[in-house]
């Protein structure tokens, strides 16, 4: 089955663990203040006229004019720099006549003047207008040349302007769950099952056993090896282990092995699903000539002191204590996610504001990528994914809008509550990630610095701190199991 909502039922950062997809990667200038207007910047005799036009929510046109004397001064300064370094035949560096340098490097000088004037005055204009710019501006040169007023325009996307709703005391319900003795026993049985051994059984195969077989497959009277050369594992195998349980190997295959014994030969028939991964076999019937080599039964280790010590515990009692503690931590984590999902949902519903289009588009691409990858890992064919691309994109866009919205809300709460991240916290997080990836911490941090990853770490940790703050200040009501709406009780926030 195609999963259209593989990553869509979660809003970014509901549990503080999501990627910081927006603010850490696109922000260029700080400030959350006024929307803009017009103004005059004067510095060291340079006059710059700035005007701001609102094109759309979160989109503005910044017009900048630089007076002609300032442009000429920039030309002179750049020409002086070129003269110091330029090497022309017959002249030592720095000794060639200025007019010769100006003529020889006319284009290069003009390009450098243009770059400097745009970069410096765009930055000053953004600061003067107190604009919170996202991403890279789209620059359009209108007029430029020596002796002329320079004019250029910058189309920019800005952070949304909104008033924070009341974010303390957000309501949430928390189910009153505890770790029971039955939970503990199930967990211990799972540990035993993970360390089960398989011993030869001198009896007929039953559900839960392993049957070792040799087989050769055909489809429509033709060997599978000829019909689907790439499907080697289906054409023939020797000493192949098949667990007798629903869905094992091929649909309906293992169930036909129930009651067989070592040395027995039989024909197993299967119906390949219409969406089977091997297209040459999809929707067709297959036959397998099977020889049962051996029947093996699963043997669980005894739950005793030896088993506990094999797992690194001092005793069986200590093992039980450790497993119960793990279960309690896991339960707390799930309940925290349950609460945070409700808190964030309540926060999202309390305020509405326009979102930057590019931020939504970027995050939509991330979500689509996640959905497609999830389906590919599950073996869904590319054709099936392609058929649902419109539904996938629509679902991804809806989810992306929530992710972007919560990112701006979280950042503004961090500013309001003065929630910051120390260098020590960033270093600790980097060390943990380095250990997870088995990379020396020094190398990991250098790699992060090369791609501005430390900024991303800062924002991730700040995001988690805000989530902790919201949960700590939420109005939480403990309720019996089953009284939390299903969508929130099973939320899988990222």
FIMI-351896 format. One record per residue (C-alpha): residue in three letters; x, y, z. Coordinates in nm, 4 decimals. Layout:
BEGIN
Ala_X_Y_Z
...
***
This chain:
BEGIN
Unk_0.0000_0.0000_0.0000
Unk_0.1207_0.3482_-0.0878
Unk_0.1758_0.5738_0.2124
Unk_0.0750_0.9258_0.1132
Unk_0.0908_1.0481_0.4704
Unk_0.4206_0.8834_0.5638
Unk_0.5482_1.2042_0.7222
Unk_0.2362_1.4157_0.7102
Unk_0.0670_1.3430_1.0415
Unk_0.3231_1.5431_1.2328
Unk_0.3942_1.9096_1.2709
Unk_0.7572_2.0109_1.2841
Unk_0.9085_2.0045_1.6282
Unk_0.6096_1.8791_1.8240
Unk_0.8469_1.6806_2.0427
Unk_1.1530_1.8959_1.9912
Unk_1.3258_1.6409_1.7715
Unk_1.2531_1.7696_1.4245
Unk_1.5031_1.9212_1.1882
Unk_1.5397_2.2978_1.1894
Unk_1.4527_2.3363_0.8245
Unk_1.3789_2.7056_0.8057
Unk_1.5215_2.9710_1.0294
Unk_1.8706_2.8281_1.0638
Unk_1.9224_2.8024_0.6878
Unk_1.7546_3.1094_0.5388
Unk_1.7772_3.3980_0.7809
Unk_2.0123_3.6749_0.6823
Unk_1.9152_3.9746_0.8970
Unk_1.7711_3.9997_1.2446
Unk_1.4743_4.1901_1.3766
Unk_1.0995_4.1460_1.3985
Unk_0.9924_4.5060_1.3885
Unk_0.8277_4.7416_1.1465
Unk_0.7235_4.6437_0.7922
Unk_0.9198_4.9184_0.6236
Unk_0.8647_5.2522_0.4536
Unk_1.1244_5.4929_0.3219
Unk_1.4295_5.6591_0.4586
Unk_1.7599_5.8292_0.3957
Unk_2.0879_5.6779_0.5068
Unk_2.3801_5.9185_0.5509
Unk_2.7287_5.8027_0.6386
Unk_3.0573_5.9859_0.5768
Unk_2.8981_6.2174_0.3208
Unk_2.7284_5.9337_0.1322
Unk_2.3567_5.9705_0.0766
Unk_2.1430_5.6651_0.0104
Unk_1.7698_5.6870_-0.0494
Unk_1.5691_5.3772_0.0425
Unk_1.2036_5.2955_-0.0176
Unk_1.0082_4.9780_0.0591
Unk_0.7030_4.8567_-0.1299
Unk_0.4848_4.5700_-0.0098
Unk_0.4348_4.3284_-0.3007
Unk_0.2544_4.0551_-0.1084
Unk_0.2488_3.9120_0.2422
Unk_0.6115_3.8419_0.3371
Unk_0.7333_3.9808_0.0034
Unk_0.8733_4.3325_-0.0454
Unk_1.0490_4.5426_-0.3065
Unk_1.3418_4.7407_-0.1726
Unk_1.4476_5.0343_-0.3952
Unk_1.7877_5.1864_-0.3255
Unk_1.9514_5.4975_-0.4770
Unk_2.3134_5.5963_-0.4116
Unk_2.4193_5.9523_-0.4949
Unk_2.6635_6.0088_-0.7810
Unk_2.9531_6.1371_-0.5661
Unk_2.9420_5.8170_-0.3653
Unk_2.9504_5.6122_-0.6855
Unk_3.2488_5.8107_-0.8161
Unk_3.4278_5.7698_-0.4831
Unk_3.3757_5.3944_-0.5067
Unk_3.5216_5.3909_-0.8595
Unk_3.8262_5.5851_-0.7392
Unk_3.8807_5.3546_-0.4415
Unk_3.8575_5.0378_-0.6498
Unk_4.0832_5.1858_-0.9175
Unk_4.3442_5.2603_-0.6487
Unk_4.3251_4.8998_-0.5282
Unk_4.3667_4.7671_-0.8840
Unk_4.6646_4.9965_-0.9448
Unk_4.8441_4.8574_-0.6386
Unk_4.8223_4.5009_-0.7663
Unk_4.8110_4.5317_-1.1474
Unk_5.1189_4.4334_-1.3457
Unk_5.1418_4.5929_-1.6894
Unk_5.4333_4.5517_-1.9302
Unk_5.7001_4.8138_-1.8609
Unk_5.5671_4.9087_-1.5187
Unk_5.6273_4.7811_-1.1721
Unk_5.3156_4.6929_-0.9664
Unk_5.1611_5.0143_-0.8392
Unk_5.3470_5.2410_-1.0829
Unk_5.1287_5.2196_-1.3961
Unk_4.9338_5.5376_-1.4783
Unk_4.5791_5.5473_-1.3395
Unk_4.4223_5.6176_-1.6775
Unk_4.6005_5.3178_-1.8265
Unk_4.4783_5.0942_-1.5428
Unk_4.1265_5.2332_-1.5771
Unk_4.1216_5.1555_-1.9506
Unk_4.2874_4.8145_-1.9252
Unk_4.0625_4.6891_-1.6417
Unk_3.7483_4.8902_-1.7180
Unk_3.5067_4.5962_-1.6981
Unk_3.6679_4.4359_-1.3929
Unk_3.6696_4.7678_-1.2036
Unk_3.3057_4.8356_-1.2871
Unk_3.2057_4.4848_-1.1769
Unk_3.3847_4.5252_-0.8447
Unk_3.2330_4.8686_-0.7811
Unk_2.8871_4.7345_-0.8613
Unk_2.9352_4.4378_-0.6274
Unk_3.0588_4.6502_-0.3385
Unk_2.7942_4.9190_-0.3681
Unk_2.5100_4.6694_-0.3900
Unk_2.6366_4.4501_-0.1057
Unk_2.7167_4.7341_0.1349
Unk_2.4086_4.9464_0.0708
Unk_2.1667_4.6550_0.0579
Unk_2.2885_4.5503_0.4033
Unk_2.2601_4.9045_0.5386
Unk_1.9120_4.9446_0.3909
Unk_1.7917_4.6216_0.5510
Unk_1.9292_4.7310_0.8871
Unk_1.7831_5.0821_0.8578
Unk_1.4388_4.9498_0.7653
Unk_1.4630_4.6786_1.0338
Unk_1.3661_4.4079_0.7866
Unk_1.3847_4.0415_0.8851
Unk_1.4965_3.8966_0.5518
Unk_1.4757_3.5294_0.4596
Unk_1.6900_3.3771_0.1907
Unk_1.8813_3.5576_-0.0821
Unk_1.7503_3.8779_-0.2440
Unk_1.6677_3.8998_-0.6130
Unk_1.8733_4.2001_-0.7280
Unk_1.7834_4.4060_-1.0341
Unk_2.0219_4.6761_-1.1496
Unk_1.8387_4.9801_-1.2852
Unk_2.1116_5.2403_-1.3378
Unk_2.4853_5.2299_-1.2832
Unk_2.7880_5.4195_-1.4120
Unk_3.0499_5.6745_-1.3205
Unk_2.8967_6.0138_-1.2646
Unk_2.5479_5.8707_-1.2239
Unk_2.3148_5.8035_-0.9361
Unk_2.3160_5.4263_-0.8868
Unk_1.9736_5.2671_-0.8694
Unk_1.8946_4.9055_-0.7940
Unk_1.6011_4.7088_-0.6578
Unk_1.5957_4.4035_-0.4342
Unk_1.2961_4.1734_-0.4165
Unk_1.3061_4.0097_-0.0751
Unk_1.1078_3.7676_0.1330
Unk_1.0595_3.8578_0.4961
Unk_0.9551_3.6786_0.8101
Unk_0.5838_3.7046_0.8900
Unk_0.4655_3.9714_1.1317
Unk_0.2235_3.8546_1.3972
Unk_0.1400_3.8853_1.7633
Unk_0.2104_3.5830_1.9754
Unk_-0.1033_3.4296_2.1244
Unk_-0.1076_3.3245_2.4891
Unk_0.1264_3.0280_2.4933
Unk_0.1382_2.9547_2.8650
Unk_-0.1276_2.7317_3.0119
Unk_-0.2077_2.5552_2.6847
Unk_-0.4452_2.2652_2.7634
Unk_-0.3454_1.9002_2.7170
Unk_-0.4663_1.5633_2.8364
Unk_-0.2271_1.2916_2.9487
Unk_-0.3346_0.9306_2.9757
Unk_-0.2771_0.7694_3.3152
Unk_-0.0646_0.4799_3.2033
Unk_0.1823_0.2821_3.4116
Unk_0.4200_-0.0031_3.3455
Unk_0.2501_-0.3217_3.4640
Unk_0.3941_-0.6602_3.5571
Unk_0.2435_-0.7937_3.2336
Unk_0.4347_-0.5266_3.0373
Unk_0.7542_-0.6358_3.2102
Unk_0.6975_-1.0024_3.1301
Unk_0.6266_-0.9254_2.7647
Unk_0.9488_-0.7300_2.7416
Unk_1.1465_-1.0119_2.9012
Unk_0.9861_-1.2619_2.6630
Unk_1.0915_-1.0421_2.3733
Unk_1.4500_-1.0503_2.4997
Unk_1.4304_-1.4283_2.5209
Unk_1.2820_-1.4470_2.1724
Unk_1.5683_-1.2381_2.0349
Unk_1.8127_-1.4967_2.1732
Unk_1.6212_-1.8040_2.0693
Unk_1.8047_-2.0964_1.9128
Unk_1.6741_-2.3378_1.6494
Unk_1.7078_-2.7093_1.7036
Unk_1.6236_-2.9922_1.4673
Unk_1.2785_-3.1394_1.5342
Unk_1.1930_-3.5005_1.4423
Unk_0.8262_-3.4203_1.3821
Unk_0.5977_-3.2490_1.1346
Unk_0.6371_-2.8745_1.0871
Unk_0.3996_-2.6466_1.2777
Unk_0.3305_-2.2747_1.2900
Unk_0.6268_-2.0927_1.4403
Unk_0.8819_-2.3491_1.3170
Unk_1.1568_-2.2961_1.0631
Unk_1.1546_-2.5242_0.7598
Unk_1.4772_-2.5627_0.5634
Unk_1.3972_-2.6325_0.1978
Unk_1.5390_-2.6699_-0.1512
Unk_1.3129_-2.5349_-0.4234
Unk_1.2872_-2.4560_-0.7945
Unk_1.0286_-2.2080_-0.9213
Unk_0.8293_-2.1869_-1.2434
Unk_0.5618_-1.9519_-1.3727
Unk_0.3171_-2.0391_-1.6525
Unk_0.5242_-2.3507_-1.7208
Unk_0.8417_-2.1503_-1.7727
Unk_1.1365_-2.1469_-1.5310
Unk_1.1425_-1.8236_-1.3327
Unk_1.5134_-1.7994_-1.4102
Unk_1.4220_-1.7524_-1.7788
Unk_1.1126_-1.5396_-1.7284
Unk_1.2682_-1.3047_-1.4715
Unk_1.6495_-1.3399_-1.4782
Unk_1.6935_-1.0676_-1.2159
Unk_1.4827_-1.2607_-0.9617
Unk_1.7493_-1.5194_-0.8836
Unk_1.6289_-1.5769_-0.5278
Unk_1.2886_-1.6878_-0.6612
Unk_1.4137_-1.9151_-0.9351
Unk_1.6066_-2.1654_-0.7220
Unk_1.7554_-2.2030_-0.3760
Unk_1.9090_-2.4722_-0.1565
Unk_1.9089_-2.4815_0.2226
Unk_1.6655_-2.1888_0.2345
Unk_1.5128_-2.1108_0.5759
Unk_1.1423_-2.0224_0.5791
Unk_0.9557_-1.9354_0.8963
Unk_0.6018_-2.0706_0.9083
Unk_0.4110_-1.7521_0.9731
Unk_0.1768_-1.5328_0.7666
Unk_0.3560_-1.3233_0.5050
Unk_0.6852_-1.5122_0.5243
Unk_0.8719_-1.5357_0.1934
Unk_0.5823_-1.5292_-0.0578
Unk_0.2088_-1.4918_0.0132
Unk_0.0662_-1.8316_0.1074
Unk_0.3960_-2.0183_0.0690
Unk_0.4883_-2.0986_0.4279
Unk_0.1343_-2.2003_0.5252
Unk_0.1573_-2.4927_0.2790
Unk_0.4577_-2.6280_0.4682
Unk_0.2556_-2.6979_0.7836
Unk_0.2534_-3.0735_0.8477
Unk_0.5516_-3.1528_0.6261
Unk_0.8506_-3.3525_0.7486
Unk_1.2169_-3.3868_0.6544
Unk_1.2630_-3.5706_0.3239
Unk_0.9130_-3.4884_0.1985
Unk_0.8636_-3.3410_-0.1500
Unk_0.5668_-3.1281_-0.2539
Unk_0.4471_-2.8624_-0.4973
Unk_0.3692_-2.5213_-0.3540
Unk_0.1543_-2.2802_-0.5549
Unk_0.1394_-1.9057_-0.5007
Unk_-0.0424_-1.6080_-0.6517
Unk_0.1995_-1.3238_-0.7135
Unk_0.0303_-0.9923_-0.6172
Unk_-0.0607_-0.7490_-0.8941
Unk_0.1890_-0.4997_-0.7482
Unk_0.4650_-0.7581_-0.6988
Unk_0.8110_-0.6021_-0.7131
Unk_0.9198_-0.8339_-0.9987
Unk_0.6988_-0.7057_-1.2795
Unk_0.7449_-1.0168_-1.4971
Unk_0.5678_-1.2203_-1.2268
Unk_0.3092_-0.9648_-1.1084
Unk_-0.0475_-1.0982_-1.1175
Unk_0.0561_-1.4479_-1.2245
Unk_0.0601_-1.7918_-1.0609
Unk_0.3806_-1.9605_-0.9588
Unk_0.4695_-2.3197_-0.8817
Unk_0.7585_-2.4347_-0.6679
Unk_0.8977_-2.7865_-0.6526
Unk_0.9938_-2.8075_-0.2856
Unk_1.2028_-3.0595_-0.0934
Unk_1.1916_-3.0345_0.2861
Unk_1.5447_-3.0771_0.4177
Unk_1.4881_-3.0167_0.7872
Unk_1.2345_-2.8900_1.0398
Unk_1.3666_-2.6663_1.3172
Unk_1.1841_-2.5518_1.6277
Unk_1.2463_-2.2321_1.8165
Unk_1.3878_-2.2876_2.1663
Unk_1.3775_-1.9977_2.4108
Unk_1.6464_-1.9629_2.6773
Unk_1.5341_-2.0018_3.0376
Unk_1.4676_-1.6814_3.2268
Unk_1.7285_-1.7368_3.4955
Unk_2.0459_-1.5959_3.6433
Unk_2.2581_-1.7224_3.3531
Unk_2.0343_-1.5459_3.1037
Unk_2.0538_-1.2212_3.3029
Unk_2.4325_-1.2351_3.3205
Unk_2.4522_-1.3081_2.9476
Unk_2.2809_-0.9720_2.8977
Unk_2.5300_-0.7952_3.1229
Unk_2.3100_-0.7737_3.4333
Unk_2.4385_-0.8622_3.7792
Unk_2.1390_-1.0817_3.8504
Unk_1.7885_-1.1642_3.7309
Unk_1.6501_-0.9147_3.9807
Unk_1.8753_-0.6388_3.8408
Unk_1.7703_-0.7341_3.4883
Unk_1.4049_-0.6949_3.5833
Unk_1.4782_-0.3580_3.7428
Unk_1.6661_-0.2393_3.4367
Unk_1.3975_-0.3517_3.1910
Unk_1.1245_-0.1914_3.4003
Unk_1.3208_0.1340_3.4090
Unk_1.3590_0.1233_3.0299
Unk_0.9857_0.0661_2.9910
Unk_0.9086_0.3555_3.2239
Unk_1.1398_0.5859_3.0254
Unk_0.9791_0.4742_2.7015
Unk_0.6316_0.5335_2.8423
Unk_0.7293_0.8807_2.9661
Unk_0.8653_0.9625_2.6214
Unk_0.5391_0.8542_2.4563
Unk_0.3269_1.0482_2.7034
Unk_0.5441_1.3582_2.6548
Unk_0.4942_1.3322_2.2797
Unk_0.1219_1.2980_2.3391
Unk_0.1174_1.6170_2.5470
Unk_0.3402_1.8127_2.3111
Unk_0.1276_1.7225_2.0108
Unk_-0.1756_1.8717_2.1870
Unk_0.0132_2.1788_2.3046
Unk_0.1416_2.2572_1.9573
Unk_-0.1964_2.1919_1.8013
Unk_-0.3484_2.4372_2.0474
Unk_-0.0791_2.6952_1.9705
Unk_-0.1257_2.6584_1.5940
Unk_-0.5009_2.7053_1.6251
Unk_-0.4677_3.0259_1.8285
Unk_-0.3000_3.2405_1.5633
Unk_-0.3151_3.2830_1.1875
Unk_-0.0592_3.4629_0.9723
Unk_0.0776_3.4586_0.6184
Unk_0.3804_3.2445_0.5452
Unk_0.6798_3.3070_0.3162
Unk_0.6214_3.1217_-0.0093
Unk_0.9813_3.0077_-0.0554
Unk_0.9976_2.8636_0.2975
Unk_0.6808_2.6633_0.2357
Unk_0.8097_2.5480_-0.1054
Unk_1.1435_2.4372_0.0410
Unk_0.9815_2.2431_0.3225
Unk_0.7283_2.0885_0.0838
Unk_1.0204_1.9444_-0.1123
Unk_1.1606_1.7960_0.2093
Unk_0.8281_1.6330_0.2979
Unk_0.7749_1.4959_-0.0557
Unk_1.1272_1.3504_-0.0419
Unk_1.0474_1.1825_0.2916
Unk_0.7208_1.0351_0.1618
Unk_0.8764_0.9027_-0.1592
Unk_1.1730_0.7534_0.0272
Unk_0.9468_0.5875_0.2834
Unk_0.7418_0.4249_0.0093
Unk_1.0539_0.3170_-0.1791
Unk_1.1885_0.1500_0.1366
Unk_0.8591_-0.0359_0.1667
Unk_0.8996_-0.1696_-0.1859
Unk_0.6287_0.0442_-0.3506
Unk_0.6901_0.0691_-0.7237
Unk_0.7914_0.3973_-0.8790
Unk_0.4879_0.3788_-1.1101
Unk_0.2507_0.3553_-0.8121
Unk_0.4153_0.6554_-0.6474
Unk_0.3964_0.8508_-0.9719
Unk_0.0214_0.7885_-0.9993
Unk_-0.0325_0.9467_-0.6587
Unk_0.2024_1.2411_-0.7047
Unk_-0.0761_1.5001_-0.6883
Unk_-0.2113_1.3578_-0.3632
Unk_0.1410_1.3329_-0.2224
Unk_0.2170_1.6934_-0.3141
Unk_-0.1100_1.8219_-0.1673
Unk_-0.0523_1.6365_0.1597
Unk_0.3113_1.7486_0.1722
Unk_0.2167_2.1133_0.1148
Unk_-0.0363_2.1070_0.3974
Unk_0.2186_1.9541_0.6322
Unk_0.4916_2.1930_0.5198
Unk_0.2752_2.4944_0.6042
Unk_0.2354_2.3693_0.9594
Unk_0.6067_2.3016_0.9904
Unk_0.6947_2.6514_0.8709
Unk_0.4316_2.8113_1.0923
Unk_0.5477_2.6327_1.4056
Unk_0.9092_2.7220_1.3267
Unk_0.8254_3.0941_1.3338
Unk_0.6145_3.0542_1.6478
Unk_0.8893_2.8673_1.8289
Unk_1.1503_3.1234_1.7319
Unk_0.9375_3.4125_1.8511
Unk_0.8685_3.2398_2.1828
Unk_1.2435_3.1855_2.2237
Unk_1.2986_3.5582_2.1715
Unk_1.0163_3.6507_2.4086
Unk_1.1399_3.4202_2.6865
Unk_1.5098_3.4861_2.6190
Unk_1.5715_3.1160_2.5577
Unk_1.9286_3.0768_2.4355
Unk_2.1814_2.8032_2.3704
Unk_2.5323_2.8051_2.5132
Unk_2.8477_2.6989_2.3309
Unk_2.8806_2.4161_2.5819
Unk_2.5381_2.2809_2.4855
Unk_2.6292_2.2904_2.1170
Unk_2.9591_2.1130_2.1883
Unk_2.7827_1.8402_2.3896
Unk_2.5283_1.7823_2.1124
Unk_2.8030_1.7692_1.8497
Unk_2.9936_1.5120_2.0589
Unk_2.6840_1.2927_2.0897
Unk_2.6204_1.3085_1.7151
Unk_2.9858_1.2387_1.6402
Unk_2.9744_0.9270_1.8579
Unk_2.6539_0.8116_1.6865
Unk_2.8189_0.8454_1.3459
Unk_3.1496_0.7042_1.4729
Unk_3.3400_1.0145_1.3647
Unk_3.6079_1.1890_1.5753
Unk_3.4469_1.4944_1.7424
Unk_3.7050_1.7361_1.5990
Unk_3.6419_1.6187_1.2427
Unk_3.2654_1.6199_1.2941
Unk_3.2692_1.9801_1.4194
Unk_3.4904_2.0921_1.1287
Unk_3.2469_1.9321_0.8844
Unk_2.9600_2.1140_1.0556
Unk_3.1440_2.4456_1.0307
Unk_3.1998_2.4004_0.6570
Unk_2.8260_2.3708_0.5897
Unk_2.7030_2.6078_0.8645
Unk_2.5843_2.3044_1.0571
Unk_2.6590_2.4631_1.3949
Unk_2.3821_2.7156_1.3293
Unk_2.1483_2.4268_1.2627
Unk_2.2529_2.2605_1.5885
Unk_2.1894_2.5861_1.7748
Unk_1.8385_2.6116_1.6357
Unk_1.7605_2.2450_1.7018
Unk_1.8599_2.2782_2.0673
Unk_1.6727_2.6085_2.1025
Unk_1.3691_2.4407_1.9476
Unk_1.3846_2.1601_2.2040
Unk_1.4187_2.4130_2.4871
Unk_1.1082_2.5961_2.3721
Unk_0.9190_2.2661_2.3568
Unk_1.0330_2.1865_2.7115
Unk_0.9177_2.5330_2.8193
Unk_0.5737_2.4954_2.6587
Unk_0.5218_2.1533_2.8158
Unk_0.6378_2.2732_3.1581
Unk_0.3901_2.5612_3.1402
Unk_0.1003_2.3632_2.9909
Unk_-0.2203_2.2942_3.1799
Unk_-0.2104_1.9143_3.1816
Unk_-0.5068_1.7025_3.2884
Unk_-0.4468_1.3369_3.3707
Unk_-0.7271_1.1264_3.2235
Unk_-0.8099_0.7545_3.1980
Unk_-0.6715_0.5615_2.9019
Unk_-0.8768_0.6177_2.5890
Unk_-0.9891_0.9744_2.6622
Unk_-0.7232_1.1403_2.4471
Unk_-0.8373_1.1784_2.0836
Unk_-0.6856_0.9000_1.8750
Unk_-0.4973_1.1328_1.6406
Unk_-0.3259_1.3040_1.9329
Unk_-0.2737_0.9920_2.1406
Unk_-0.0841_0.8295_1.8537
Unk_0.0787_1.1429_1.7123
Unk_0.4239_1.0915_1.5672
Unk_0.5709_1.4435_1.5773
Unk_0.9130_1.5141_1.4238
***
